[in-house]
Amino acid sequence: MNPKKQQRLILFGGIFLAAAGAVALTLYALRGSITYFYTPSELALLDETPTSPIRLGGLVAYESVEYDRAETGDVVSFTVEDGGAAVVRVNFAGLLPDLFREGQGVVVQGRMTGDGVMTADNVLAKHDENYMPKEVAEALKEQGVWKEDETGS
């Protein structure tokens, strides 16, 4: 093989290995910050309970919100549903968003416990009457629960 061709081959091989290494390191660093989105029905279909943090989206079930004034702060428990048969109980210690209420869309982020209850770190509620998180709206449309209004949203 020509020495010039051999040098080019080594150079391109080195560049490829460096780029592959950079991609691998980036993916390895980002693996801890990935959170998957589930609806209660999708969560019920899983073979095992996720151990990493997840996002759960759906509607706050009517008459499911319970407040407990613990010594460590306010604790609220509520049920998230998506119109299917599955529901997930959520426990959250902290302040809820002002617009949090029963029958409204919500996305909670946290971890599942072994008994199927989610311990939430963060609760996000819709911010006006025309908004629902994209993931929740898509999941509800797939379930056949979402009813579009005249504006098509």
C-alpha positions as CSV (number, residue, x, y, z in Angstrom):
1,M,0.0,0.0,0.0
2,N,1.2,3.5,-0.8
3,P,2.5,5.3,2.3
4,K,0.4,8.4,1.5
5,K,-2.8,6.2,1.3
6,Q,-1.8,4.5,4.5
7,Q,-1.4,7.8,6.3
8,R,-4.8,8.9,5.1
9,L,-6.4,5.6,6.3
10,I,-4.8,6.0,9.7
11,L,-5.9,9.6,9.9
12,F,-9.5,8.8,9.0
13,G,-9.5,5.8,11.3
14,G,-8.3,8.0,14.2
15,I,-11.0,10.7,13.5
16,F,-13.7,8.0,13.4
17,L,-12.6,6.5,16.7
18,A,-12.4,9.9,18.3
19,A,-15.9,10.8,17.1
20,A,-17.3,7.4,18.2
21,G,-15.7,7.9,21.6
22,A,-17.2,11.4,22.0
23,V,-20.7,10.1,21.1
24,A,-20.3,7.2,23.5
25,L,-19.2,9.5,26.3
26,T,-22.1,11.9,25.6
27,L,-24.7,9.1,25.7
28,Y,-23.2,7.7,28.9
29,A,-23.4,11.1,30.6
30,L,-27.0,11.7,29.5
31,R,-28.3,8.3,30.5
32,G,-29.0,9.5,34.1
33,S,-31.1,12.4,32.9
34,I,-33.5,10.5,30.7
35,T,-37.1,10.3,32.0
36,Y,-39.7,8.2,30.1
37,F,-43.3,9.4,29.9
38,Y,-46.1,6.9,30.7
39,T,-49.9,7.0,31.1
40,P,-51.5,4.8,33.8
41,S,-52.6,2.3,31.2
42,E,-49.1,2.1,29.7
43,L,-47.6,1.7,33.1
44,A,-50.0,-1.2,33.9
45,L,-48.8,-3.0,30.8
46,L,-45.2,-3.1,31.8
47,D,-43.8,-6.4,33.1
48,E,-41.9,-4.8,35.9
49,T,-42.0,-1.5,37.8
50,P,-39.6,1.1,36.5
51,T,-36.8,1.9,39.0
52,S,-35.6,5.1,37.3
53,P,-37.4,8.4,37.5
54,I,-40.4,8.6,35.2
55,R,-43.1,11.1,34.1
56,L,-46.7,10.1,34.5
57,G,-49.5,12.0,32.7
58,G,-53.2,11.9,32.8
59,L,-56.2,13.5,34.5
60,V,-56.6,14.0,38.3
61,A,-59.4,11.7,39.3
62,Y,-62.5,13.3,40.8
63,E,-62.8,12.9,44.6
64,S,-59.3,11.4,44.9
65,V,-57.4,14.3,46.4
66,E,-56.5,13.8,50.1
67,Y,-54.4,16.3,52.1
68,D,-52.4,15.3,55.1
69,R,-50.8,17.8,57.4
70,A,-47.7,15.9,58.5
71,E,-45.0,17.2,60.8
72,T,-42.6,17.3,57.9
73,G,-44.9,19.5,55.7
74,D,-48.0,19.2,53.7
75,V,-48.5,15.8,51.9
76,V,-51.1,15.4,49.2
77,S,-52.2,12.1,47.7
78,F,-54.3,11.9,44.5
79,T,-55.1,9.4,41.7
80,V,-54.1,9.9,38.1
81,E,-56.2,8.3,35.4
82,D,-56.3,8.3,31.6
83,G,-59.8,7.1,30.9
84,G,-58.7,3.4,30.8
85,A,-59.1,0.9,33.6
86,A,-55.7,1.7,35.1
87,V,-55.1,4.4,37.7
88,V,-52.0,5.3,39.7
89,R,-51.9,6.7,43.2
90,V,-49.5,9.6,43.6
91,N,-48.0,11.0,46.9
92,F,-46.5,14.4,46.8
93,A,-44.9,16.4,49.6
94,G,-44.8,20.1,48.8
95,L,-46.7,22.9,47.3
96,L,-49.0,22.1,44.4
97,P,-49.4,24.5,41.4
98,D,-52.3,27.0,41.9
99,L,-54.2,25.5,39.0
100,F,-54.0,21.9,40.2
101,R,-57.6,20.5,40.7
102,E,-59.6,17.4,40.0
103,G,-60.5,16.6,36.4
104,Q,-57.6,18.5,35.0
105,G,-54.5,17.4,33.1
106,V,-51.4,16.8,35.2
107,V,-47.8,15.5,34.6
108,V,-46.0,14.3,37.7
109,Q,-42.3,13.3,37.8
110,G,-40.9,10.9,40.4
111,R,-40.3,7.3,41.2
112,M,-42.6,4.3,41.5
113,T,-42.5,2.3,44.8
114,G,-42.8,-1.4,45.0
115,D,-46.6,-1.2,45.8
116,G,-47.5,0.7,42.6
117,V,-47.7,4.1,44.2
118,M,-45.7,7.0,42.7
119,T,-43.7,9.3,45.0
120,A,-43.6,12.6,43.0
121,D,-40.8,15.1,43.1
122,N,-42.6,17.5,40.8
123,V,-46.2,18.2,39.8
124,L,-47.0,20.2,36.7
125,A,-50.6,21.3,36.0
126,K,-52.0,22.9,32.9
127,H,-51.6,26.7,33.0
128,D,-54.9,27.8,31.3
129,E,-58.1,26.4,30.1
130,N,-56.8,25.8,26.6
131,Y,-53.6,24.0,27.4
132,M,-52.8,20.4,28.2
133,P,-49.3,18.9,28.0
134,K,-48.7,17.5,24.6
135,E,-47.9,14.0,25.9
136,V,-51.1,13.8,27.9
137,A,-53.2,15.1,25.0
138,E,-51.7,12.5,22.6
139,A,-52.2,9.7,25.1
140,L,-55.8,10.6,25.8
141,K,-56.5,10.8,22.1
142,E,-55.1,7.3,21.6
143,Q,-57.4,6.1,24.5
144,G,-60.4,7.7,22.8
145,V,-61.0,9.9,25.8
146,W,-59.9,13.3,24.4
147,K,-62.7,15.4,23.0
148,E,-61.7,18.1,20.6
149,D,-63.5,21.5,20.7
150,E,-64.4,23.7,17.8
151,T,-60.9,25.2,17.6
152,G,-59.4,21.7,16.9
153,S,-57.1,21.8,19.9
